[in-house]
Amino acid sequence: MLPENEPPHVDAKETIAAHHRVNMLTLALANYPNLTINLSEIERGGKSFTFDTMTQLTTQHPENEYFFIIGGDMVDYLEKWYKIDALMNLVTFVAVRRDQSSELKTSYPVQIVDLPILSTSSSYIRDCIATDIAPNFLLPAEVLAYINQHGIYQ
């Protein structure tokens, strides 16, 4: 799991402090020993460009094959990603369909994965918390407790 330091998106959005995001990710992964957290973007600082991170990782570990999982809604934006053509040589993109009606079309080689459709997103969860609706079954209880304890997204 690769938390970003600073989103590189043109439309500036407010994000919470990196240490909170890392702490919540650590809590969420506590029962999944095969999943680890890579802090290279946090440690590098500045804007988090996937190309820079994947260049670093493939240089350090050329024996690994890398897959980058994105939501299906991001497929349309791939052409806007920093150095996307070179990035395609470093990583295999895997898109997860967000809903059955969406048709994912792109000129880039992206593997499409169909999973059981859940009509939820991180935006939805943040909106629930902001409006005092507990997203109980959408987050591990430990993560929700951390959010409430630190007043995040409220």
OpenMM code with the backbone's topology and positions (N, CA, C; nanometers):
from openmm import Vec3, app, unit

residues = "MET LEU PRO GLU ASN GLU PRO PRO HIS VAL ASP ALA LYS GLU THR ILE ALA ALA HIS HIS ARG VAL ASN MET LEU THR LEU ALA LEU ALA ASN TYR PRO ASN LEU THR ILE ASN LEU SER GLU ILE GLU ARG GLY GLY LYS SER PHE THR PHE ASP THR MET THR GLN LEU THR THR GLN HIS PRO GLU ASN GLU TYR PHE PHE ILE ILE GLY GLY ASP MET VAL ASP TYR LEU GLU LYS TRP TYR LYS ILE ASP ALA LEU MET ASN LEU VAL THR PHE VAL ALA VAL ARG ARG ASP GLN SER SER GLU LEU LYS THR SER TYR PRO VAL GLN ILE VAL ASP LEU PRO ILE LEU SER THR SER SER SER TYR ILE ARG ASP CYS ILE ALA THR ASP ILE ALA PRO ASN PHE LEU LEU PRO ALA GLU VAL LEU ALA TYR ILE ASN GLN HIS GLY ILE TYR GLN".split()
positions = [
    Vec3(0.0862, -0.1160, 0.0000),
    Vec3(0.0000, 0.0000, 0.0000),
    Vec3(0.0906, 0.1219, 0.0000),
    Vec3(0.0544, 0.2176, -0.0808),
    Vec3(0.1437, 0.3298, -0.1066),
    Vec3(0.0726, 0.4634, -0.0837),
    Vec3(0.0722, 0.5128, 0.0395),
    Vec3(0.0079, 0.6425, 0.0629),
    Vec3(0.0887, 0.7554, 0.0001),
    Vec3(0.0163, 0.8478, -0.0624),
    Vec3(0.0846, 0.9602, -0.1259),
    Vec3(0.1144, 1.0690, -0.0242),
    Vec3(0.2158, 1.1487, -0.0553),
    Vec3(0.2484, 1.2602, 0.0322),
    Vec3(0.1571, 1.3780, 0.0014),
    Vec3(0.1651, 1.4267, -0.1211),
    Vec3(0.0845, 1.5410, -0.1629),
    Vec3(0.0245, 1.5088, -0.2990),
    Vec3(-0.1083, 1.5116, -0.3114),
    Vec3(-0.1698, 1.4778, -0.4395),
    Vec3(-0.1233, 1.5721, -0.5494),
    Vec3(-0.0894, 1.5195, -0.6663),
    Vec3(-0.0416, 1.6053, -0.7747),
    Vec3(-0.1533, 1.6636, -0.8601),
    Vec3(-0.2786, 1.6394, -0.8235),
    Vec3(-0.3913, 1.6828, -0.9058),
    Vec3(-0.3932, 1.8338, -0.9213),
    Vec3(-0.4381, 1.8770, -1.0364),
    Vec3(-0.4484, 2.0194, -1.0643),
    Vec3(-0.5503, 2.0838, -0.9719),
    Vec3(-0.6657, 2.0168, -0.9517),
    Vec3(-0.7658, 2.0712, -0.8617),
    Vec3(-0.7232, 2.0430, -0.7182),
    Vec3(-0.6791, 2.1464, -0.6516),
    Vec3(-0.6285, 2.1303, -0.5152),
    Vec3(-0.7406, 2.0823, -0.4247),
    Vec3(-0.7119, 1.9783, -0.3496),
    Vec3(-0.8104, 1.9311, -0.2530),
    Vec3(-0.7420, 1.9212, -0.1183),
    Vec3(-0.8195, 1.9452, -0.0178),
    Vec3(-0.7648, 1.9400, 0.1173),
    Vec3(-0.7459, 1.7940, 0.1568),
    Vec3(-0.6344, 1.7646, 0.2150),
    Vec3(-0.6080, 1.6285, 0.2602),
    Vec3(-0.5606, 1.6341, 0.4044),
    Vec3(-0.5759, 1.5243, 0.4736),
    Vec3(-0.5331, 1.5228, 0.6130),
    Vec3(-0.3837, 1.4916, 0.6205),
    Vec3(-0.3262, 1.5179, 0.7334),
    Vec3(-0.1825, 1.4990, 0.7531),
    Vec3(-0.1411, 1.3551, 0.7241),
    Vec3(-0.0237, 1.3416, 0.6665),
    Vec3(0.0274, 1.2099, 0.6273),
    Vec3(0.0338, 1.1140, 0.7459),
    Vec3(0.0737, 1.1623, 0.8630),
    Vec3(0.0861, 1.0693, 0.9762),
    Vec3(-0.0489, 1.0082, 1.0134),
    Vec3(-0.1579, 1.0832, 0.9981),
    Vec3(-0.2904, 1.0265, 1.0248),
    Vec3(-0.3251, 0.9203, 0.9208),
    Vec3(-0.2977, 0.9477, 0.7941),
    Vec3(-0.3289, 0.8511, 0.6880),
    Vec3(-0.2473, 0.7237, 0.7056),
    Vec3(-0.1213, 0.7379, 0.7433),
    Vec3(-0.0357, 0.6205, 0.7659),
    Vec3(-0.0851, 0.5423, 0.8880),
    Vec3(-0.1217, 0.6127, 0.9948),
    Vec3(-0.1725, 0.5443, 1.1147),
    Vec3(-0.3013, 0.4673, 1.0843),
    Vec3(-0.3919, 0.5281, 1.0070),
    Vec3(-0.5167, 0.4597, 0.9735),
    Vec3(-0.4898, 0.3390, 0.8839),
    Vec3(-0.3975, 0.3527, 0.7899),
    Vec3(-0.3632, 0.2407, 0.7021),
    Vec3(-0.3000, 0.1274, 0.7824),
    Vec3(-0.2156, 0.1615, 0.8771),
    Vec3(-0.1542, 0.0608, 0.9650),
    Vec3(-0.2614, -0.0152, 1.0425),
    Vec3(-0.3587, 0.0565, 1.0961),
    Vec3(-0.4688, -0.0084, 1.1686),
    Vec3(-0.5508, -0.0971, 1.0750),
    Vec3(-0.5784, -0.0492, 0.9553),
    Vec3(-0.6598, -0.1249, 0.8598),
    Vec3(-0.5911, -0.2539, 0.8149),
    Vec3(-0.4597, -0.2535, 0.8102),
    Vec3(-0.3848, -0.3698, 0.7611),
    Vec3(-0.3373, -0.4634, 0.8730),
    Vec3(-0.3708, -0.4325, 0.9954),
    Vec3(-0.3197, -0.5098, 1.1100),
    Vec3(-0.3456, -0.6600, 1.0969),
    Vec3(-0.4564, -0.6981, 1.0390),
    Vec3(-0.4902, -0.8405, 1.0276),
    Vec3(-0.4554, -0.8993, 0.8912),
    Vec3(-0.3763, -0.8274, 0.8129),
    Vec3(-0.3387, -0.8727, 0.6786),
    Vec3(-0.1864, -0.8708, 0.6646),
    Vec3(-0.1189, -0.9725, 0.7174),
    Vec3(0.0282, -0.9716, 0.7202),
    Vec3(0.0933, -0.9742, 0.5815),
    Vec3(0.0206, -1.0115, 0.4779),
    Vec3(0.0788, -1.0133, 0.3431),
    Vec3(0.0731, -0.8781, 0.2743),
    Vec3(0.0081, -0.7810, 0.3361),
    Vec3(0.0036, -0.6459, 0.2819),
    Vec3(0.0956, -0.5575, 0.3646),
    Vec3(0.1757, -0.4792, 0.2976),
    Vec3(0.2685, -0.3904, 0.3675),
    Vec3(0.2499, -0.2472, 0.3194),
    Vec3(0.3081, -0.1560, 0.3919),
    Vec3(0.3003, -0.0137, 0.3592),
    Vec3(0.4368, 0.0317, 0.3112),
    Vec3(0.4386, 0.1002, 0.1978),
    Vec3(0.5608, 0.1583, 0.1443),
    Vec3(0.5504, 0.3089, 0.1644),
    Vec3(0.6432, 0.3665, 0.2402),
    Vec3(0.6376, 0.5086, 0.2750),
    Vec3(0.7266, 0.5959, 0.1858),
    Vec3(0.7685, 0.5449, 0.0726),
    Vec3(0.8644, 0.6200, -0.0090),
    Vec3(0.8115, 0.7569, -0.0522),
    Vec3(0.6839, 0.7688, -0.0839),
    Vec3(0.6312, 0.8996, -0.1255),
    Vec3(0.6246, 0.9950, -0.0067),
    Vec3(0.5870, 0.9454, 0.1091),
    Vec3(0.5825, 1.0287, 0.2300),
    Vec3(0.7238, 1.0758, 0.2638),
    Vec3(0.8197, 0.9832, 0.2604),
    Vec3(0.9583, 1.0167, 0.2951),
    Vec3(1.0216, 1.1113, 0.1944),
    Vec3(0.9870, 1.0985, 0.0677),
    Vec3(1.0440, 1.1855, -0.0350),
    Vec3(0.9906, 1.3275, -0.0228),
    Vec3(0.8649, 1.3419, 0.0215),
    Vec3(0.8040, 1.4737, 0.0370),
    Vec3(0.7634, 1.5325, -0.0970),
    Vec3(0.6999, 1.6466, -0.0931),
    Vec3(0.6561, 1.7130, -0.2156),
    Vec3(0.5419, 1.6390, -0.2823),
    Vec3(0.5168, 1.6763, -0.4086),
    Vec3(0.4091, 1.6121, -0.4845),
    Vec3(0.4447, 1.4675, -0.5129),
    Vec3(0.3440, 1.3832, -0.5057),
    Vec3(0.3637, 1.2398, -0.5256),
    Vec3(0.3267, 1.2011, -0.6684),
    Vec3(0.4266, 1.1907, -0.7528),
    Vec3(0.4040, 1.1463, -0.8897),
    Vec3(0.4337, 0.9973, -0.8981),
    Vec3(0.3376, 0.9202, -0.9471),
    Vec3(0.3525, 0.7754, -0.9563),
    Vec3(0.4744, 0.7381, -1.0388),
    Vec3(0.5033, 0.8122, -1.1436),
    Vec3(0.6191, 0.7820, -1.2272),
    Vec3(0.7478, 0.7853, -1.1448),
    Vec3(0.7653, 0.8875, -1.0625),
    Vec3(0.8868, 0.8988, -0.9803),
    Vec3(0.8988, 0.7812, -0.8838),
    Vec3(0.7872, 0.7463, -0.8216),
    Vec3(0.7883, 0.6363, -0.7246),
    Vec3(0.8186, 0.5038, -0.7931),
    Vec3(0.7543, 0.4785, -0.9054),
    Vec3(0.7749, 0.3510, -0.9737),
    Vec3(0.9147, 0.3428, -1.0350),
    Vec3(0.9707, 0.4538, -1.0771),
    Vec3(1.1092, 0.4539, -1.1245),
    Vec3(1.2017, 0.4134, -1.0107),
    Vec3(1.1786, 0.4706, -0.8938),
    Vec3(1.2589, 0.4373, -0.7754),
    Vec3(1.2440, 0.2896, -0.7391),
    Vec3(1.1205, 0.2407, -0.7333),
    Vec3(1.0964, 0.1018, -0.6924),
    Vec3(1.1507, 0.0015, -0.7935),
    Vec3(1.1335, 0.0275, -0.9219),
    Vec3(1.1833, -0.0677, -1.0220),
    Vec3(1.3348, -0.0652, -1.0308),
    Vec3(1.3960, 0.0457, -0.9959),
    Vec3(1.5423, 0.0515, -0.9912),
    Vec3(1.5943, -0.0274, -0.8704),
    Vec3(1.5282, -0.0103, -0.7566),
    Vec3(1.5700, -0.0799, -0.6345),
    Vec3(1.5393, -0.2300, -0.6396),
    Vec3(1.4308, -0.2666, -0.7049),
    Vec3(1.3860, -0.4064, -0.7073),
    Vec3(1.3434, -0.4471, -0.8482),
    Vec3(1.4389, -0.4579, -0.9399),
    Vec3(1.4035, -0.4915, -1.0789),
    Vec3(1.3441, -0.6317, -1.0936),
    Vec3(1.3587, -0.7145, -0.9924),
    Vec3(1.3048, -0.8506, -0.9981),
    Vec3(1.1530, -0.8545, -0.9754),
    Vec3(1.0961, -0.7462, -0.9263),
    Vec3(0.9533, -0.7422, -0.8951),
    Vec3(0.8702, -0.6998, -1.0154),
    Vec3(0.7491, -0.7495, -1.0188),
    Vec3(0.6502, -0.7043, -1.1164),
    Vec3(0.5506, -0.6191, -1.0387),
    Vec3(0.5211, -0.4994, -1.0877),
    Vec3(0.4370, -0.4061, -1.0144),
    Vec3(0.3014, -0.3890, -1.0827),
    Vec3(0.1974, -0.3885, -0.9994),
    Vec3(0.0611, -0.3649, -1.0441),
    Vec3(0.0096, -0.2435, -0.9688),
    Vec3(-0.0562, -0.1544, -1.0402),
    Vec3(-0.1085, -0.0331, -0.9794),
    Vec3(-0.2599, -0.0370, -0.9935),
    Vec3(-0.3294, -0.0515, -0.8808),
    Vec3(-0.4746, -0.0661, -0.8820),
    Vec3(-0.5397, 0.0712, -0.8712),
    Vec3(-0.6303, 0.0970, -0.9654),
    Vec3(-0.7030, 0.2244, -0.9659),
    Vec3(-0.8525, 0.1951, -0.9773),
    Vec3(-0.9328, 0.2895, -0.9336),
    Vec3(-1.0765, 0.2788, -0.9538),
    Vec3(-1.1073, 0.3025, -1.1005),
    Vec3(-1.2121, 0.2406, -1.1481),
    Vec3(-1.2504, 0.2557, -1.2879),
    Vec3(-1.2716, 0.3998, -1.3287),
    Vec3(-1.3106, 0.4847, -1.2336),
    Vec3(-1.3321, 0.6260, -1.2645),
    Vec3(-1.2027, 0.6983, -1.3001),
    Vec3(-1.0891, 0.6410, -1.2661),
    Vec3(-0.9600, 0.7038, -1.2979),
    Vec3(-0.9093, 0.6699, -1.4382),
    Vec3(-0.9699, 0.5711, -1.5025),
    Vec3(-0.9232, 0.5290, -1.6350),
    Vec3(-0.9278, 0.6451, -1.7340),
    Vec3(-1.0334, 0.7241, -1.7298),
    Vec3(-1.0470, 0.8385, -1.8216),
    Vec3(-0.9386, 0.9433, -1.8007),
    Vec3(-0.8784, 0.9452, -1.6835),
    Vec3(-0.7789, 1.0478, -1.6507),
    Vec3(-0.6351, 1.0036, -1.6756),
    Vec3(-0.6144, 0.8793, -1.7151),
    Vec3(-0.4772, 0.8306, -1.7328),
    Vec3(-0.3958, 0.9174, -1.8278),
    Vec3(-0.4564, 0.9665, -1.9316),
    Vec3(-0.3819, 1.0487, -2.0275),
    Vec3(-0.3276, 1.1769, -1.9655),
    Vec3(-0.3809, 1.2165, -1.8516),
    Vec3(-0.3364, 1.3383, -1.7832),
    Vec3(-0.2286, 1.3103, -1.6794),
    Vec3(-0.1983, 1.1826, -1.6546),
    Vec3(-0.0985, 1.1481, -1.5543),
    Vec3(0.0402, 1.1895, -1.6027),
    Vec3(0.1224, 1.2279, -1.5068),
    Vec3(0.2603, 1.2696, -1.5319),
    Vec3(0.3394, 1.1545, -1.5938),
    Vec3(0.3953, 1.1777, -1.7121),
    Vec3(0.4786, 1.0809, -1.7844),
    Vec3(0.4101, 0.9444, -1.7997),
    Vec3(0.2831, 0.9478, -1.8367),
    Vec3(0.2041, 0.8256, -1.8421),
    Vec3(0.2610, 0.7230, -1.9398),
    Vec3(0.3125, 0.7647, -2.0540),
    Vec3(0.3652, 0.6673, -2.1510),
    Vec3(0.4847, 0.5917, -2.0939),
    Vec3(0.5740, 0.6613, -2.0269),
    Vec3(0.6894, 0.5955, -1.9645),
    Vec3(0.6439, 0.5106, -1.8451),
    Vec3(0.5438, 0.5585, -1.7724),
    Vec3(0.4921, 0.4850, -1.6566),
    Vec3(0.4345, 0.3504, -1.6988),
    Vec3(0.3736, 0.3453, -1.8158),
    Vec3(0.3151, 0.2205, -1.8648),
    Vec3(0.4213, 0.1118, -1.8842),
    Vec3(0.5463, 0.1510, -1.8999),
    Vec3(0.6554, 0.0543, -1.9130),
    Vec3(0.7045, 0.0026, -1.7779),
    Vec3(0.6636, 0.0678, -1.6706),
    Vec3(0.7114, 0.0320, -1.5366),
    Vec3(0.6103, -0.0479, -1.4554),
    Vec3(0.4838, -0.0358, -1.4894),
    Vec3(0.3784, -0.0919, -1.4055),
    Vec3(0.2614, -0.1369, -1.4923),
    Vec3(0.1908, -0.2383, -1.4438),
    Vec3(0.0670, -0.2814, -1.5077),
    Vec3(-0.0484, -0.2177, -1.4320),
    Vec3(-0.1308, -0.1424, -1.5031),
    Vec3(-0.2469, -0.0815, -1.4401),
    Vec3(-0.3618, -0.1809, -1.4364),
    Vec3(-0.4284, -0.1856, -1.3223),
    Vec3(-0.5451, -0.2705, -1.3029),
    Vec3(-0.6579, -0.1775, -1.2577),
    Vec3(-0.7664, -0.1754, -1.3343),
    Vec3(-0.8798, -0.0902, -1.3003),
    Vec3(-0.9933, -0.1753, -1.2460),
    Vec3(-1.0494, -0.1308, -1.1353),
    Vec3(-1.1633, -0.1983, -1.0739),
    Vec3(-1.2881, -0.1183, -1.1092),
    Vec3(-1.3808, -0.1854, -1.1732),
    Vec3(-1.5046, -0.1208, -1.2164),
    Vec3(-1.5832, -0.0725, -1.0947),
    Vec3(-1.6289, 0.0534, -1.0970),
    Vec3(-1.7050, 0.1110, -0.9850),
    Vec3(-1.8542, 0.0788, -0.9941),
    Vec3(-1.9044, 0.0589, -1.1159),
    Vec3(-2.0446, 0.0211, -1.1320),
    Vec3(-2.0615, -0.0553, -1.2627),
    Vec3(-2.1697, -0.1286, -1.2724),
    Vec3(-2.1915, -0.2149, -1.3891),
    Vec3(-2.2136, -0.1353, -1.5165),
    Vec3(-2.2680, -0.0160, -1.5064),
    Vec3(-2.3029, 0.0606, -1.6259),
    Vec3(-2.1819, 0.1281, -1.6905),
    Vec3(-2.0740, 0.1398, -1.6165),
    Vec3(-1.9589, 0.2105, -1.6720),
    Vec3(-1.8849, 0.1237, -1.7727),
    Vec3(-1.8567, 0.1838, -1.8857),
    Vec3(-1.7783, 0.1163, -1.9876),
    Vec3(-1.6399, 0.1792, -1.9854),
    Vec3(-1.5409, 0.0999, -1.9519),
    Vec3(-1.4064, 0.1531, -1.9371),
    Vec3(-1.3329, 0.1423, -2.0693),
    Vec3(-1.3090, 0.2571, -2.1307),
    Vec3(-1.2386, 0.2597, -2.2587),
    Vec3(-1.1147, 0.3470, -2.2446),
    Vec3(-1.0050, 0.2956, -2.2940),
    Vec3(-0.8807, 0.3710, -2.2924),
    Vec3(-0.7882, 0.3150, -2.3996),
    Vec3(-0.7000, 0.3983, -2.4460),
    Vec3(-0.6010, 0.3509, -2.5433),
    Vec3(-0.4813, 0.2874, -2.4726),
    Vec3(-0.4795, 0.2958, -2.3396),
    Vec3(-0.3687, 0.2395, -2.2628),
    Vec3(-0.3988, 0.0940, -2.2263),
    Vec3(-0.2940, 0.0127, -2.2119),
    Vec3(-0.3149, -0.1269, -2.1739),
    Vec3(-0.3484, -0.1394, -2.0246),
    Vec3(-0.4753, -0.1473, -1.9954),
    Vec3(-0.5225, -0.1554, -1.8580),
    Vec3(-0.6007, -0.2849, -1.8423),
    Vec3(-0.5679, -0.3602, -1.7386),
    Vec3(-0.6450, -0.4810, -1.7079),
    Vec3(-0.7693, -0.4380, -1.6296),
    Vec3(-0.8850, -0.4828, -1.6748),
    Vec3(-1.0107, -0.4488, -1.6078),
    Vec3(-1.0512, -0.5670, -1.5200),
    Vec3(-1.0844, -0.5373, -1.3964),
    Vec3(-1.1247, -0.6407, -1.3024),
    Vec3(-1.2694, -0.6148, -1.2616),
    Vec3(-1.3505, -0.7173, -1.2750),
    Vec3(-1.4881, -0.7090, -1.2284),
    Vec3(-1.4979, -0.7757, -1.0925),
    Vec3(-1.5358, -0.6977, -0.9946),
    Vec3(-1.5557, -0.7467, -0.8585),
    Vec3(-1.7008, -0.7204, -0.8206),
    Vec3(-1.7473, -0.7798, -0.7123),
    Vec3(-1.8825, -0.7437, -0.6674),
    Vec3(-1.8894, -0.5915, -0.6499),
    Vec3(-1.9922, -0.5334, -0.7053),
    Vec3(-2.0049, -0.3881, -0.7064),
    Vec3(-2.0543, -0.3380, -0.5705),
    Vec3(-1.9794, -0.2460, -0.5140),
    Vec3(-2.0178, -0.1769, -0.3923),
    Vec3(-2.0284, -0.0296, -0.4269),
    Vec3(-2.1429, 0.0279, -0.4070),
    Vec3(-2.1582, 0.1687, -0.4416),
    Vec3(-2.1089, 0.2560, -0.3272),
    Vec3(-1.9800, 0.2480, -0.3036),
    Vec3(-1.9191, 0.3291, -0.1994),
    Vec3(-1.7855, 0.3807, -0.2498),
    Vec3(-1.7371, 0.4816, -0.1857),
    Vec3(-1.6090, 0.5409, -0.2226),
    Vec3(-1.5528, 0.6109, -0.1003),
    Vec3(-1.4281, 0.6521, -0.1101),
    Vec3(-1.3690, 0.7250, 0.0023),
    Vec3(-1.4441, 0.8564, 0.0252),
    Vec3(-1.4897, 0.9201, -0.0838),
    Vec3(-1.5676, 1.0445, -0.0700),
    Vec3(-1.6969, 1.0191, 0.0070),
    Vec3(-1.7620, 0.9079, -0.0237),
    Vec3(-1.8859, 0.8730, 0.0453),
    Vec3(-1.8604, 0.8531, 0.1950),
    Vec3(-1.7545, 0.7822, 0.2282),
    Vec3(-1.7217, 0.7575, 0.3690),
    Vec3(-1.6908, 0.8886, 0.4406),
    Vec3(-1.6117, 0.9757, 0.3760),
    Vec3(-1.5811, 1.1054, 0.4376),
    Vec3(-1.7078, 1.1886, 0.4572),
    Vec3(-1.7992, 1.1842, 0.3587),
    Vec3(-1.9254, 1.2576, 0.3711),
    Vec3(-2.0105, 1.2039, 0.4861),
    Vec3(-2.0121, 1.0716, 0.5020),
    Vec3(-2.0856, 1.0123, 0.6143),
    Vec3(-2.0323, 1.0656, 0.7463),
    Vec3(-1.9022, 1.0630, 0.7620),
    Vec3(-1.8408, 1.1076, 0.8868),
    Vec3(-1.8688, 1.2557, 0.9108),
    Vec3(-1.8592, 1.3356, 0.8055),
    Vec3(-1.8827, 1.4800, 0.8180),
    Vec3(-2.0267, 1.5116, 0.8586),
    Vec3(-2.1194, 1.4232, 0.8226),
    Vec3(-2.2602, 1.4453, 0.8561),
    Vec3(-2.3048, 1.3595, 0.9745),
    Vec3(-2.2068, 1.3096, 1.0501),
    Vec3(-2.2308, 1.2348, 1.1735),
    Vec3(-2.3057, 1.1031, 1.1514),
    Vec3(-2.2778, 1.0402, 1.0379),
    Vec3(-2.3309, 0.9062, 1.0106),
    Vec3(-2.2120, 0.8107, 1.0185),
    Vec3(-2.2191, 0.7143, 1.1064),
    Vec3(-2.1070, 0.6210, 1.1252),
    Vec3(-2.1052, 0.5178, 1.0118),
    Vec3(-1.9968, 0.5136, 0.9336),
    Vec3(-1.9870, 0.4151, 0.8258),
    Vec3(-1.9438, 0.2795, 0.8785),
    Vec3(-2.0182, 0.2247, 0.9733),
    Vec3(-1.9815, 0.1010, 1.0453),
    Vec3(-1.9582, -0.0136, 0.9505),
    Vec3(-1.9414, -0.0819, 0.8956),
    Vec3(-1.9217, -0.1909, 0.8021),
    Vec3(-1.8396, -0.1503, 0.6787),
    Vec3(-1.8064, -0.0246, 0.6679),
    Vec3(-1.7259, 0.0196, 0.5541),
    Vec3(-1.5792, 0.0410, 0.5920),
    Vec3(-1.5530, 0.0479, 0.7214),
    Vec3(-1.4167, 0.0663, 0.7732),
    Vec3(-1.3961, -0.0288, 0.8904),
    Vec3(-1.2734, -0.0731, 0.9121),
    Vec3(-1.2473, -0.1496, 1.0346),
    Vec3(-1.2796, -0.0628, 1.1570),
    Vec3(-1.3316, -0.1263, 1.2601),
    Vec3(-1.3704, -0.0526, 1.3808),
    Vec3(-1.2541, 0.0289, 1.4369),
    Vec3(-1.1311, -0.0246, 1.4284),
    Vec3(-1.0138, 0.0465, 1.4812),
    Vec3(-0.9881, 0.1762, 1.4046),
    Vec3(-1.0122, 0.1741, 1.2749),
    Vec3(-0.9917, 0.2942, 1.1928),
    Vec3(-1.0986, 0.3975, 1.2258),
    Vec3(-1.2222, 0.3535, 1.2369),
    Vec3(-1.3298, 0.4461, 1.2717),
    Vec3(-1.3070, 0.5076, 1.4103),
    Vec3(-1.2603, 0.4279, 1.5050),
    Vec3(-1.2289, 0.4806, 1.6384),
    Vec3(-1.1173, 0.5851, 1.6304),
    Vec3(-1.0153, 0.5597, 1.5495),
    Vec3(-0.9045, 0.6552, 1.5321),
    Vec3(-0.9571, 0.7854, 1.4729),
    Vec3(-1.0421, 0.7759, 1.3714),
    Vec3(-1.1005, 0.8944, 1.3080),
    Vec3(-1.1762, 0.9767, 1.4108),
    Vec3(-1.2592, 0.9096, 1.4901),
    Vec3(-1.3368, 0.9815, 1.5921),
    Vec3(-1.2480, 1.0406, 1.7001),
    Vec3(-1.1475, 0.9661, 1.7430),
    Vec3(-1.0563, 1.0128, 1.8478),
    Vec3(-0.9808, 1.1387, 1.8053),
    Vec3(-0.9451, 1.1471, 1.6778),
    Vec3(-0.8648, 1.2591, 1.6286),
    Vec3(-0.9487, 1.3654, 1.5550),
    Vec3(-1.0781, 1.3452, 1.5468),
    Vec3(-1.1653, 1.4452, 1.4840),
    Vec3(-1.1382, 1.4631, 1.3360),
    Vec3(-1.1011, 1.3566, 1.2682),
    Vec3(-1.0676, 1.3646, 1.1246),
    Vec3(-1.1968, 1.3611, 1.0428),
    Vec3(-1.2000, 1.4375, 0.9362),
    Vec3(-1.3117, 1.4439, 0.8394),
    Vec3(-1.4370, 1.5060, 0.8981),
    Vec3(-1.4298, 1.5633, 1.0167),
    Vec3(-1.5504, 1.6169, 1.0779),
    Vec3(-1.5596, 1.7666, 1.0622),
] * unit.nanometer
topology = app.Topology()
chain = topology.addChain("A")
for resn in residues:
    res = topology.addResidue(resn, chain)
    for name in ("N", "CA", "C"):
        topology.addAtom(name, app.Element.getBySymbol(name[0]), res)
